[in-house]
Amino acid sequence: MPLEWYRQINDVSGYTQELGGNPLPNDDLDLQLIWLIALEERGVELNASILGEYWLDYISPHWSEYGTSKANMRAGVMPPFCGSSKNAFKDSCGAFIRSEIWACIAPGCPDVAAKYAYEDAVVDHGDGEGTYAEVFCAVMESMAFVESDLLKLIDISLSYIPADCGVALAVNEMIKAYNEGLTWVEARDLLLEKYRGLCAFGRLSMVSQRDIDKGFDTGKKGWEAPSNIGILIIGMLYGEGDFDKSLCITVNCGEDTDCTAATYGSIYGIIHGIDGISEKWTQPIGRKIVTLCLNLGDLGSGNMLPADIDELTERVEKIAQQVILKKKLPIEISETKPTSFANYHPLTDGKEVKDWIAKRINKIVCSFDMLDVFVDLGEDIFIKNDSEKIIKVALESKRKVQEYYHIRWYTPEGCMVTPSRNGSVFLTSISVGDNLYKKVGGAEIIVKDGVVQEIRGIE
């Protein structure tokens, strides 16, 4: 933490401060404690809307993406738009730092972990790189319960996010640098050359002269997830499985050091267990949990929170057992490690979830027993006075029989809908696909494989 957001090459081999057996408080853990409470109170079928409620009730800070998202929700802009709208920090690191809980309640089941991570990330990162970063990390951590090969973990995780997103490009760039024999310092410089965001809110005092000379004192505001995930990959690859070496390389790359180091530590810890980490690292911070940014008054003066990592582990495992039973997951948790019965195929396994995310990113999703409705409000979600706005609606049937669906638009007074407030569409059953082009109720409706892809002409 003392080195957080300094853009410089550090030189550490251990803790830089006296801790006395107590950890420093950190928001990156705090949020996961709230998600644990949400799971315990609301059940395992969480979504972004429920998590948004817990944001507003229990998480105090207003900095960066946290504050933007909360301001949006207070104004009535709900997930996922609260994470996208007017959010300069949607590409930042605030989501992937809290990915571990989703992996731990879905060990060895990356599809489930990825969907949880998506619902979490969109609350304050919307359609930004921050969302893809959390999905990437949650998959890697979930798979680490059943797979220890680091390159396989990275490959599988990449299959869950778009190949052209900044996170994926940065990860592949670092894999290439490692394979070509660059040093970790050279890899880090290449990463900052191509994928850096703005330095520490533009504070040049937090940039080393070396990095200023290399032109690293500039960058896009808030565009931080790609470079920091890249640093995580540097630590994983160049550390070559050695905890001390990997952790220190990660921190020595600079940037969001508390996040990148913690994420690496979680992956290593999942693979090797707590006994795989020496007392050099565990003894100074002890086993207590100390919080930083939670509304303790409404959390029963904090007594709803786990007191230490032993209680935290026990409570997380109970939720994991519920997830496994509820979702009928092919996993067993034993006294040693989870055992998965699924077969994973790197680079292809994440396609289904990746498509699932693509259909939802920055859209309103209303899910019913027999139908999912997707509403696309476009890049700017607001309707301005005396202007036109195109709204696209997609319907996806879950039924085994064909059915007509009737659409009616209800709008504020003075808002005109053209060419009609009413329309109907016929959807085939999920077992019978077809490709259709229809004109219904004055609107042109594109249907593919029984799913409405687009409604043209309704404003």
N, C-alpha and C positions, 0 to 999 in steps of 0.2 A: 503493500500500500504506500509506503513513503516515496516510492518512485513512480507512482501512477501519473500518466500523461506527460512525463518528460520525454521529449524526442531526443534521444541520445543513446549511445552504446554504453550500457552500464557494466560494472565489474563487481558482481556480487557472487559469493559462494555460500551464503547463509543469510539468516536474519540480520537486518541492519539496525535493530533496536532491541532493548531489553524488554521482554514480555512478562516474565515472572509467572509463567504457567497459565496466562490468560490470553485469549485471542483478542485482536482488535475487532471492534464492531464493523460490519460491512453490509451495505444495502444489497449486495449481490446474493447473500444468504437470506436476508430478511424477507425478500419477496417470496422465496420458496417456502418459508415458514407459513406465510399467509395462504399460499396455494394448498399446503397441507391441511390447514384449518378449513379451507373451502371444500376440499375433498371429504373431510370428515363430517362437515355440516350439511353439505348439499348432495353428496353422493358422487359416484365416479363418472357420471354423464355430464361433466362440466363443459361449458362452451365460453366463447369470448364475452358474451353478455353477462354471464354470472361472474367471471373473473373481473370484468369492468366494475361491477358493484363492489367487489372487495377492494379494488384499487381506491375507489372513492371513500370507502369507509375506514380503511385501515393503513393506507400508505401515505405518509405525511409529505415527503419532498415535492417540490414543484420545479425541479431543475430539468432542463433539456426536454427529452421526449416524455418524461413522466408528467411534467407540468402541462405540456401541450395537449397530451391525451386527456388529462383530467379536465382542463379548461374546455375542450371539445365536448366531453361527456356532460359537464355541467350546463353547457349550452344546448343540449339535446342531440348532439352528434354522437351516435352510438357506434360500437364496434361493427365492422372493421374501420369505418371512416374516421373515427376518433384518432386512430393511429396514422392515418394518411394525410388528412386535411390540414394544410398549413403547418406541417410538421417538418422542420428543417433537419430533424435528427432521426428520421425514420430509417436511415441507413447506418445507425450507430450500434453500439455494443450492448445496449441495455437489455436485450432479449436473450442472447446466447449464454449470458452469464447465469441464467436461471433455468437452464435446460435439464439439469441433473435429475430433478425430482420426477420428470416425465419418464426418463430412462429407468429410474429405480422402481416406478410403479408398473412399468411394462418391460421388465428385463428380458432380453433376447427376442423382443417383439417390436421391431423398429417401426412397423406400419402404425401401430397404436401410439407409440411414443411420438412419432412425427405429427400425428393429428392433434394430440394434446399440445405439442409445442407450437403448432400453427395457431390454435385457438388462443394460446397465451400471447404469442408474439404480436398478433395483429392489433391487440388492444392499444399498444403504444408504438408499433412500428408499421402497421398497415401493410401496404404493398412494397415496403422498402427492403433493402438488403438485410436489415436487422432480422426480419422474419425468416429469410432463407438461412441466415446464420444459425438461428436457434433450431430450425428443423435439421440442419446439417449436424449440429452438435448432439442433439437428442438421439438421432439415429446412431451416431458413432458410439455414444455412451451406452445405449441400449444393447447394441451388438457386442460391445466389449464384455458383456456378461458371458457370451458364448463363443467369442472369437478374439484371439490375442494378437493376430498378425496385423500390424499397424497399417500397412499398405492396403490390405483387404478392407479394414475398417474405413479407411479414407475413400476407397473406390465405391463401397456400398453406400456410404453417406452422400457421395456426389450424385448417385443415381436418383436421389430424392429431390434435387433442386435443379432449376433450369441450367443448362450447360453454358448459357450466355450471361448468367447473372455475375455480378462482380465477385461474389464469394467463390463461385466455382472457378472463375478465371484466375483468381489469385492463388487458390489451392493448386491448380494444375501448373501454374508458373513455378511454384515452390517445389513441386515434385520434379519438374524438369530441371530446375537449378541443382537439386540434390543429385539427380542421376547424371548430370553433366560434370559433377565434381567441384562445383563452386563451394567456397567456404560458407559458413553460416552468416558471416558478416557480409560477404558479397551477395548472398541470397537476400538478406535483409535490405541491403541498399537497392537491389533490383525491385524488391517489393515496394519500397517507398517511392522509387522513381515512377512506378506505373500505377500504384493503387492507394496512394496516401490521401488522407483527408486533411483538413486544416489542423495545424498544430495547436493543441491545448487552448482552444477558444481564441486562437490568434496571438497568444502570448509568446513573443520571441524570447523572453527571459527563460522559457522552459525548453528552448531548442539549443543544442550544443553548437559551437562554432563550426565544428566539422560538418554537421548536417546543414547548417546555413550555407556553407561553402558549396555543398552539393546541390543546393536549390530546394532543400526539403522544408523550407520555412513557409511554403505556400501549400494550398490544397483546398478542396471543396469542403465547405462547412458541413459537419455532421456525417461525412462519408467515411465512416471508421470501421465498419464491420469487415469489409474485404481485407484490409491490411492486418487487422488483429487476428482474424482467422488464419491468414497467411503466416503470422508469427507463431500461432499454435502449431501449425504444420511444421515450421522450422524446428521448433523444440522437439516435436515427436520424432522427426526423421534424423536430425543431426545428433540428438541425444542417444540414439541407437539403443533404447530400452533401459538406459541407466537413469534412475530417478533424479539423482543429484545433478547430473550433467544436463539432462533435458530441462529440468525446472530452471536451472540457472541460465541456460541459453535463452529460454523463453523470456525470462525477466530482463536479461541483458540486451534483448532487442529493443527495449523501451516500449513506448506507447501505453496502452491500457494494461499495465503490468499485473494489477491484482486480478483482473478478469482472465487474461491469457494463462497465467500461472495456475489459477484455481481450476480452470477447465482442463488443463493438462493433468493436474493432480487428480482430478476426479476420474479421468480415463485410466490413468495408471492404477489408482486405488481400486477401481472396479475389476481390473484384470488381476491384480496381485493381492488384493485384500489389505487390510490395515497392517497386518504383520509384515507386508512387503515394504513398508516405509519405516526408516530407521528413527530411533528416538531423537536423533539430531533435529528432526523436523517436528515430531509429535510432542515431545516433552515441553518445549518452550510455550506452546499454545494451549496445552492441557486439553480437557474434554468439555469444558463449559460452552454454552452458547450465549453470546452477548449481542444485543440488537442495537440498531442505530436510528432507524427512520420509521418506526411503527407507532401507531396510535395505541399506546399501552392502556390508556384509560378505558377504551371500548373493548380492549382485549382482556378485561378483568384484571387490570394492573399487571398484565403480562403473564398471568398464571395459565392462560390458554396455550402458551408457547412451550415447546420442549426445553427442559433445563440444560440438557447436555446431549452429546451426540449419541449416547446410548438410548435415551428416550426417543430421540429423533429417529434413529434406525428402527426401533421397535414399532413406532407409529407408521412409518413409511411402509414397512413390510406388511402390516395389517391391511393397508390400502392396496398394496400390490396383490395380495391374496384375493381381495374383492374384485379387482380389475380382471385377474386371471379367470375367476369363476364367472363374472358377469359377461365377459366377452369370449368365453370358451377358448382361451389362448393355449397354444401347444407348448406349454412351459411348466416345469415343476421347480419349486424352490426347495432345496435340500439344506442340510447343515453346512455344506461346503459352497457350492455354486449352483445357480440355476442351470437346468438342462433343457435345451430346446429340442423339439422334434421336427422343426421346420428345416427345409433346405433353402439356402440363400444363394443367389446367383449374382455376383457383383456386376454392376453397371446396368442391370436390367430389373433388379428386384423392386426398385422404388418407383417404377413407372406408374403403377396404379395410384399410389398416393400423390405423386407429382401431378398427375392429371386431376385428381380430386382437389388439390390445392389450387391449380390453375383455374378451375371452374368457380372457385370461391373468392379468389384474391380481389379485394376491393369491391365486393358485391354484397348486397343484402341477401341472406339465405334464410328462407322460411321453410322449415322441414315439417312435413305432416306424415301421417302413417302411410298414405298412398301416393304422395306427391311431394316433390321438392320444387320450390320456386326460387329463381335467381333473378335479382333485379340489379341492373347495371345503370348507375346514374351518371357514368362518364367521369372524365378527369376532374371536373369541378362539380361537386355534389350539390351545390346550391342553385336554386332557381331565382334569377334576378328579375326585377320589375321590367315590364315591357320588352321581354326577350324570349326567344324560343329555347326549348331544351328537349333533346331526344332522350327518352328513357327506353332501354331495351329489357325485355322480360323473357326468360327461358323457363319452360316447364319440363320437368323430368318425371315421368311416371314410374311408380314402383309396383304397379298393379300387374296382375297376370291376365287381365282382360282389357279390351279396348274401351275408351270412354271419351265423351265430349267434355271439355272444360270451358266454362263461360267466364269471360274477363269483364270486369267493370271497374272503371276508374273513379275514385272519389277524391276530389281536390278542394282546396280552399276557394272561397268565394272570389270571383274575378279571374280565376284560372281557366283557360279554355283548353279543351282536349280535342284534337283533330286527328283523323277525320271522324272519330266516333268515340263515345265513352264505353261502348259495348262491343264485344267481339267473342267469338267462339273458336275453339281449336279441337281437332280430333287427334288423340294420341293413341298409337297402337300399343299393344301389350309389350312388356319388357322382353318377351320371347320372340316377338315378330318385328324385325326392323325394316324400315323402308326410308326412302329419300323422297320428300315431297316439297312442292312449292305451291302454296295456296294463297288465295285472297279471301280473308274472312272479316266480315264486319267493316269493310272499307280499308282494312290494313293488310299489307303484304306480310305473310308469316312464312318463315323458312323453317322447315322441319327436316331433321336428319336422324335416321335410326330411332324414330319415335319421340325425338326430343325437339322442342321448339328452340331453334338456334337464335332467331332474331325476329322481332316484330318491327316492320318498317311502316312509317306513316303515322304512328301515335306519338304525339308530343306532350 
